[in-house]
Structure formats: structure tokens, C-alpha cells
Amino acid sequence: METGKIANQTIAFQKNLFENTFSAMSMVQDQTEKMTNSFLTQLPWVNEDGKKAVSDAVKMYKEARDNFKKAVDDGFAKMEEMFVQK
């Protein structure tokens, strides 16, 4: 019984740690996107194709970031499920 409680506390701690780290990483990436877009609008020699390439890359990394978050959340859910007290 005590082992299950310790396991659940450990999983909750790791989940909280991941959430905070992921949130910080997302904020940095979003801020970098804003900064990049600001630079691109101010640079006259960057054409629309270049801006579209950057925009496509941003969409791709946001999708990958969301997929990663979902996979980790699913993993935590499965771990929590394994240690449910019966």
C-alpha cells in the first residue's frame, strides 16, 4: 500500500516537473517565433517565399510540440493507471 502511494507521488512530481518545463520551453519558442516574424517584416530582401518557408517551419514545430506533449501525457496517464490502488 505504501509503495503505491510513493509511486503516485513520484509520478505526480514528475508530471508537474514536465508540465512546468514544457510550459517554459513553449514560451521560449513562441517568443522566438514573434521575434523572427518581427525581423522578417523589417528585412526588405526577404521575399514571400522565404517568409512562407519560415511560417511552414513554425507550423511544423508547433505540431511536433503538440504531438510530443500528447504522447507524454498519455504515458503519464498509463503510469497513473498502473498504480491505481485496487
NORMOPE-V283805 format. One record per pair of residues at least 12 apart in sequence whose ideal C-beta (glycine too) atoms are under 6 Angstrom apart, sorted by sequence separation. I is the first residue (numbers start at 1). GAP is how many residues later the second one is. If there is no record, write none. Layout:
I/GAP ; I/GAP
//
This chain:
33/25 ; 15/61 ; 11/68 ; 11/69 ; 8/75 ; 7/76 ; 4/79 ; 4/81
//
